[in-house]
Amino acid sequence: MKFSKSSLLASVVGTALLSTSAFAAGVHPETGEKLADDQTFTYRILDEHSSFDPQVNEDVSGSEISRNLFEGLYSQDNLGNLVPGVALSHTVSDDNLTYTFKLRDNAKWSDGKPVTAGDFVYAWRRLASPELASPYQWYAELMSVENADAIVKGDMKPEELGIKAIDDHTLEVKLTKPLPYFTAMTTHSSTFPSPKWAIEAHGAEWTKPENIVSNGAYKLVKHVPQETAIMERNTNYWDNESTIIDKVETLVINDENIALTRYLAGETDRTEVPAGQFPRLKKEYPDQAVVFPRLCSYYYTFNLSDSGPEEFKDVRVRKALAYALDRRVITDAVLQGGQFPAYTFTPAVTAGFEVPKVDFAGWSQQERDAKAKELLEAAGFTKDNPLEFDLVYNTSEGHKKIAIAMTQMWKQKLGVKVNMNNMEWKTFLNERGNQNFELARGAWCGDYNEASTFLDLMDSESGYNDGKFVNAEVDELLSGAKSTANPQPNYTRIEEIMSAEMPVIPIYHYTNVYMMNAQLKNWPIKNAEQNWYAKNLYKVAK
């Protein structure tokens, strides 16, 4: 993806033309809407995020915070298109292996230091380094940055990564092979710059409010673990004068129904709609209940590693469990938020992706159920010898309802006995990542809008291949997809293999189902990735 310097600069100039006198008059400088006096955006999250460190964070809520605290080379507009972040533009060599980014000269850290190309070099080396052992370390490999593979394996030093500062405002990145969507990957938080001086001074505690230095539109002023994180405007941010939202607050509320109650009481501006309640809420609050597609997949993964149960090594068992699930019941009766039943891992909303026709997707549920029973009996599990296993999910009323529906279907149709367990988020991530499970809930939201962001999880070396599925053909197809002009045949074949081998059970593809304050404006509902930036939001007066 190439951008001309002029097209990227145009959006910068447009932003610079915003009138500060309009803010002073209490109206939006472009729309003329009267602004609310209190420009605080408060939203609910289910669990405490994994980290404020952009190279360490591994979850959606943490990425949302990172995008407000930090700014990468590029950001996204409300449609998901790339817009300038710290980078104003870039050029690409004729062989598509060298990217040269021109950085803005007015970007500053919250402590007033200039943001330089060296800050990106330091951050990307951190990401790839075995010393940090980032859960997103594999992302450096995925970006095809030169020498990333060897550095991750410990065979080369981080200093040999294919990234260097030509000068303070020129950054060069070398790739091992052409990657058409490389620039789109730079919107991910793991690629954001890091302040070397703050990290070296404070170590792991550099992300505490009293120590953190960030370069985004906001700075962290308060953090109470498992309760709240509060961010206020970073007055050193290059575009601070155009920012309207003054404060961003996250509230950790584990119970979705309590979260809804607190939203209706006016404590938050955004919360997820509890499973099954969207139709009622849409009738009662038509200007606040919203739903739109999201670039995410909800699934369950089998532990196929040596620590996994022997039963799941049999593909007939995996297929039987997948076939017996009536996804329509889960989406239409349990969730009721417009979610899409999933028979492939990659969502249809993925840019440039054609959903392959896999066999069982075209069957009736009655046909799936009959085949499931036949397969399970052939695998040796009958009424006298029932299949039994443990299922684990992270604590959430919605996840619980889905798990109950699934286990009831398996019990009624196949006589399967399932023991359900729920875990707090960080414990769940640790147990799943260490293969301490039999069947575990999984969900993946695209790090960029291209099918590989989902299918790369099936690579045998992927850091998020929690079930340890290994298939040499899949590995080869994934590698080949990165250097072909049309990767769709590779993606189609991978989805066919996944349908045949069933390493994971696709359940549904997401929609975002929110209650959102009608005063809050400019939410990027047409951006399937849902990369939102508080600096682009504003609240109008009642």
DOSE-600889 format. One line per field, with one value per residue (C-alpha): residue in one letter; x, y, z. Coordinates in steps of 0.1 Angstrom, whole numbers, plus 5000, padded with zeros to 4 digits. Example, Ala and Ser with C-alpha at 12.3 -4.5 7.8 and 13.67 -1.06 7.14 Angstrom:
<recs>
aa = [A/S] $
u = [5123/5137] $
v = [4955/4989] $
w = [5078/5071] $
</recs>
This chain:
<recs>
aa = [M/K/F/S/K/S/S/L/L/A/S/V/V/G/T/A/L/L/S/T/S/A/F/A/A/G/V/H/P/E/T/G/E/K/L/A/D/D/Q/T/F/T/Y/R/I/L/D/E/H/S/S/F/D/P/Q/V/N/E/D/V/S/G/S/E/I/S/R/N/L/F/E/G/L/Y/S/Q/D/N/L/G/N/L/V/P/G/V/A/L/S/H/T/V/S/D/D/N/L/T/Y/T/F/K/L/R/D/N/A/K/W/S/D/G/K/P/V/T/A/G/D/F/V/Y/A/W/R/R/L/A/S/P/E/L/A/S/P/Y/Q/W/Y/A/E/L/M/S/V/E/N/A/D/A/I/V/K/G/D/M/K/P/E/E/L/G/I/K/A/I/D/D/H/T/L/E/V/K/L/T/K/P/L/P/Y/F/T/A/M/T/T/H/S/S/T/F/P/S/P/K/W/A/I/E/A/H/G/A/E/W/T/K/P/E/N/I/V/S/N/G/A/Y/K/L/V/K/H/V/P/Q/E/T/A/I/M/E/R/N/T/N/Y/W/D/N/E/S/T/I/I/D/K/V/E/T/L/V/I/N/D/E/N/I/A/L/T/R/Y/L/A/G/E/T/D/R/T/E/V/P/A/G/Q/F/P/R/L/K/K/E/Y/P/D/Q/A/V/V/F/P/R/L/C/S/Y/Y/Y/T/F/N/L/S/D/S/G/P/E/E/F/K/D/V/R/V/R/K/A/L/A/Y/A/L/D/R/R/V/I/T/D/A/V/L/Q/G/G/Q/F/P/A/Y/T/F/T/P/A/V/T/A/G/F/E/V/P/K/V/D/F/A/G/W/S/Q/Q/E/R/D/A/K/A/K/E/L/L/E/A/A/G/F/T/K/D/N/P/L/E/F/D/L/V/Y/N/T/S/E/G/H/K/K/I/A/I/A/M/T/Q/M/W/K/Q/K/L/G/V/K/V/N/M/N/N/M/E/W/K/T/F/L/N/E/R/G/N/Q/N/F/E/L/A/R/G/A/W/C/G/D/Y/N/E/A/S/T/F/L/D/L/M/D/S/E/S/G/Y/N/D/G/K/F/V/N/A/E/V/D/E/L/L/S/G/A/K/S/T/A/N/P/Q/P/N/Y/T/R/I/E/E/I/M/S/A/E/M/P/V/I/P/I/Y/H/Y/T/N/V/Y/M/M/N/A/Q/L/K/N/W/P/I/K/N/A/E/Q/N/W/Y/A/K/N/L/Y/K/V/A/K] $
u = [5000/5016/5007/5018/5033/5007/4977/4989/4998/4964/4948/4973/4967/4929/4934/4955/4928/4905/4896/4905/4881/4853/4863/4863/4827/4817/4808/4824/4847/4835/4799/4788/4772/4771/4796/4790/4808/4822/4843/4849/4845/4839/4836/4833/4858/4852/4887/4918/4940/4973/4997/5001/5034/5026/5052/5037/5000/4981/4944/4918/4911/4948/4952/4924/4943/4976/4961/4952/4985/5008/5009/5025/5037/5001/4966/4932/4903/4866/4866/4898/4920/4956/4962/4994/5005/5041/5048/5037/5045/5066/5083/5089/5119/5114/5117/5092/5116/5127/5103/5114/5092/5093/5085/5069/5092/5066/5059/5068/5066/5046/5078/5086/5113/5110/5098/5125/5131/5153/5123/5108/5140/5143/5106/5108/5140/5123/5093/5116/5140/5139/5148/5115/5097/5067/5035/5034/5071/5059/5043/5078/5082/5048/5057/5086/5111/5146/5163/5132/5130/5166/5163/5132/5149/5179/5203/5209/5210/5181/5205/5205/5168/5161/5152/5173/5172/5187/5183/5159/5130/5137/5131/5141/5126/5139/5118/5128/5100/5073/5043/5015/4998/5029/5020/4986/5003/5019/4986/4990/5001/5031/5047/5043/5075/5088/5107/5141/5151/5119/5122/5158/5151/5121/5123/5090/5074/5078/5041/5030/5012/5041/5067/5051/5061/5038/5035/4998/4970/4966/4987/4980/4972/4957/4955/4937/4942/4909/4890/4900/4925/4922/4939/4940/4951/4988/4994/5027/5008/5014/4976/4964/4947/4923/4914/4880/4877/4897/4896/4892/4882/4880/4859/4865/4831/4831/4793/4776/4742/4758/4776/4743/4727/4756/4753/4716/4725/4747/4781/4795/4792/4796/4790/4784/4748/4743/4735/4699/4690/4696/4660/4645/4670/4667/4630/4635/4666/4666/4692/4716/4715/4738/4751/4776/4800/4834/4866/4865/4859/4846/4857/4867/4901/4911/4943/4962/4995/5010/4992/4958/4933/4938/4902/4908/4936/4908/4895/4861/4856/4865/4842/4813/4815/4817/4788/4765/4765/4735/4751/4718/4705/4736/4734/4697/4684/4713/4731/4705/4728/4731/4762/4770/4771/4807/4817/4851/4876/4880/4850/4833/4839/4876/4889/4895/4885/4860/4845/4851/4823/4831/4810/4792/4782/4758/4742/4710/4714/4696/4722/4750/4736/4732/4768/4780/4764/4778/4813/4813/4800/4827/4852/4840/4818/4783/4756/4775/4808/4802/4828/4837/4860/4866/4857/4872/4863/4871/4846/4817/4780/4779/4806/4788/4755/4772/4791/4758/4741/4770/4772/4734/4735/4763/4746/4711/4724/4755/4753/4786/4794/4812/4826/4826/4852/4856/4888/4898/4912/4950/4948/4928/4954/4982/4965/4955/4989/5006/4982/4967/4932/4912/4888/4891/4872/4891/4884/4905/4901/4922/4954/4950/4923/4936/4928/4963/4956/4933/4948/4984/4971/4971/5008/5027/5051/5024/5026/4988/4984/4972/4960/4993/4978/5005/5000/5029/5007/4991/5025/5036/5004/5007/5043/5033/5004/5027/5045/5018/4997/4965/4966/4929/4936/4959/4934/4906/4928/4937/4900/4893/4920/4907/4872/4887/4909/4888/4916/4892/4854/4842/4811/4803/4817/4813/4792/4798/4766/4768/4748/4763/4756/4737/4758/4790/4797/4820/4823/4839/4811/4822/4857/4855/4887/4872/4905/4890/4909/4894/4910/4885/4855/4834/4803/4775/4754/4720] $
v = [5000/5032/5068/5099/5126/5151/5129/5122/5158/5170/5154/5170/5204/5198/5190/5221/5243/5236/5268/5272/5301/5277/5256/5288/5295/5260/5246/5220/5237/5216/5206/5237/5214/5229/5210/5197/5215/5182/5164/5132/5099/5070/5034/5000/4971/4935/4928/4945/4950/4930/4960/4996/4987/4987/4959/4938/4943/4913/4922/4944/4966/4972/4981/5006/5023/5021/5039/5068/5069/5063/5070/5048/5055/5055/5057/5050/5072/5063/5040/5022/5040/5049/5085/5101/5094/5101/5093/5119/5097/5068/5056/5020/5007/4991/4956/4964/4954/4988/5013/5047/5067/5105/5115/5147/5172/5184/5151/5151/5128/5139/5150/5174/5153/5150/5117/5104/5076/5061/5056/5033/5014/5009/4998/4973/4958/4954/4936/4911/4905/4873/4893/4911/4879/4898/4878/4896/4889/4868/4900/4912/4879/4883/4917/4901/4926/4915/4892/4891/4853/4848/4874/4858/4824/4840/4834/4870/4902/4927/4953/4933/4938/4954/4988/5019/5056/5074/5106/5118/5121/5094/5057/5028/4993/4964/4933/4898/4895/4919/4923/4942/4951/4960/4996/4986/4965/4996/5007/4978/4989/4965/4987/5020/5038/5034/5059/5042/5067/5060/5023/5022/5044/5025/4990/4971/5000/5025/5022/5035/5069/5087/5072/5067/5088/5086/5103/5100/5124/5114/5107/5083/5101/5074/5036/5014/4978/4959/4992/5021/5039/5076/5095/5132/5153/5153/5190/5182/5162/5177/5179/5188/5220/5199/5174/5179/5150/5161/5130/5092/5069/5031/5012/4975/4960/4922/4917/4928/4934/4956/4974/4981/4993/5017/5029/5036/5055/5078/5065/5054/5066/5031/4995/4962/4949/4917/4886/4885/4920/4940/4937/4951/4979/4989/4995/5013/5033/5035/5064/5045/5008/5003/4972/4969/4942/4937/4921/4893/4856/4837/4801/4772/4756/4720/4713/4691/4692/4664/4677/4675/4647/4616/4618/4651/4636/4618/4642/4624/4636/4672/4672/4656/4684/4711/4697/4693/4730/4749/4782/4799/4791/4808/4839/4843/4830/4835/4866/4884/4911/4904/4881/4859/4820/4810/4779/4794/4810/4842/4866/4877/4914/4909/4931/4912/4878/4855/4831/4795/4770/4743/4712/4713/4750/4740/4712/4715/4713/4680/4666/4680/4663/4630/4631/4641/4611/4588/4602/4600/4564/4555/4570/4546/4570/4558/4561/4534/4550/4588/4614/4636/4666/4700/4733/4766/4802/4836/4850/4867/4862/4862/4835/4815/4816/4804/4777/4764/4764/4744/4719/4713/4707/4682/4664/4662/4652/4631/4622/4641/4652/4686/4701/4739/4761/4799/4819/4855/4870/4870/4835/4823/4837/4820/4786/4786/4798/4770/4744/4737/4731/4706/4728/4766/4796/4817/4850/4869/4905/4914/4932/4945/4940/4910/4873/4864/4881/4852/4823/4830/4818/4783/4785/4758/4785/4812/4825/4823/4788/4778/4744/4736/4726/4715/4711/4714/4723/4751/4765/4763/4780/4808/4815/4815/4838/4866/4868/4862/4889/4868/4850/4840/4804/4798/4812/4790/4759/4767/4771/4738/4721/4736/4723/4689/4688/4710/4723/4749/4752/4784/4797/4831/4863/4894/4924/4952/4955/4987/5010/5044/5078/5097/5128/5110/5116/5104/5068/5049/5023/5017/5007/4969/4968/4992/5011/5041/5072/5094/5124/5120/5119/5146/5151/5175/5194/5179] $
w = [5000/4988/4997/4980/5002/4990/4999/5034/5040/5029/5059/5082/5067/5070/5107/5112/5099/5128/5144/5181/5183/5175/5205/5226/5214/5225/5191/5169/5144/5114/5122/5142/5169/5204/5225/5260/5288/5302/5276/5295/5278/5302/5290/5305/5300/5310/5325/5335/5305/5303/5302/5293/5276/5239/5233/5261/5258/5242/5245/5229/5259/5263/5226/5230/5258/5239/5209/5232/5251/5221/5184/5158/5123/5110/5124/5109/5099/5105/5075/5084/5059/5069/5080/5092/5128/5135/5099/5073/5043/5031/4999/4988/4969/4934/4948/4976/5003/5017/5033/5041/5064/5067/5103/5114/5132/5157/5175/5211/5241/5271/5289/5260/5243/5205/5191/5168/5144/5171/5194/5168/5163/5201/5203/5174/5188/5221/5204/5187/5216/5236/5267/5268/5257/5245/5239/5205/5197/5167/5152/5142/5123/5108/5095/5076/5091/5081/5106/5129/5127/5138/5166/5180/5180/5198/5169/5162/5183/5183/5170/5137/5131/5097/5110/5114/5119/5089/5109/5136/5111/5086/5094/5072/5074/5054/5047/5038/5012/4998/5020/5004/5037/5056/5063/5075/5102/5117/5132/5157/5192/5193/5167/5186/5198/5233/5255/5262/5289/5310/5306/5316/5346/5359/5345/5346/5366/5338/5330/5364/5361/5380/5356/5322/5292/5261/5227/5220/5225/5262/5292/5321/5353/5374/5375/5401/5390/5384/5388/5366/5343/5337/5309/5303/5274/5266/5261/5242/5216/5182/5175/5210/5198/5176/5204/5221/5246/5277/5297/5291/5318/5318/5344/5349/5355/5352/5353/5320/5337/5364/5336/5319/5351/5357/5321/5324/5356/5336/5349/5315/5279/5264/5275/5258/5256/5276/5256/5245/5255/5223/5209/5241/5245/5208/5214/5246/5237/5198/5198/5221/5212/5182/5163/5135/5121/5138/5124/5151/5154/5184/5186/5209/5205/5211/5230/5205/5223/5243/5274/5257/5261/5239/5227/5209/5189/5169/5142/5143/5178/5169/5139/5159/5185/5158/5138/5167/5176/5162/5157/5148/5183/5197/5175/5172/5206/5230/5218/5197/5185/5148/5151/5121/5125/5116/5096/5086/5109/5088/5089/5057/5066/5061/5033/5000/5014/4997/5021/5009/5007/5033/5033/5066/5062/5034/5054/5074/5112/5111/5087/5109/5139/5122/5110/5145/5160/5134/5139/5176/5177/5151/5175/5202/5223/5230/5257/5276/5271/5269/5259/5289/5290/5306/5290/5302/5295/5310/5334/5316/5317/5279/5277/5303/5284/5252/5271/5287/5253/5238/5266/5265/5227/5232/5260/5243/5209/5217/5254/5260/5296/5299/5330/5327/5344/5343/5351/5356/5324/5332/5347/5317/5293/5312/5314/5278/5266/5286/5272/5307/5292/5272/5253/5257/5245/5220/5203/5178/5165/5134/5140/5105/5078/5058/5061/5073/5106/5114/5095/5107/5141/5126/5118/5138/5151/5160/5195/5196/5183/5218/5207/5190/5157/5133/5096/5072/5042/5062/5071/5035/5023/5048/5038/5001/5007/5018/4985/4960/4942/4949/4982/4980/4967/4996/5021/5006/5009/5045/5054/5037/5057/5089/5081/5075/5105/5129/5152/5164/5164/5147/5166/5153/5137/5158/5158/5183/5203/5224/5244/5236/5249/5222/5231/5220/5183/5156/5166/5137/5132/5096/5106/5109/5129/5155/5159/5176/5189/5217/5201/5172/5194/5210/5231/5221/5246/5255] $
</recs>
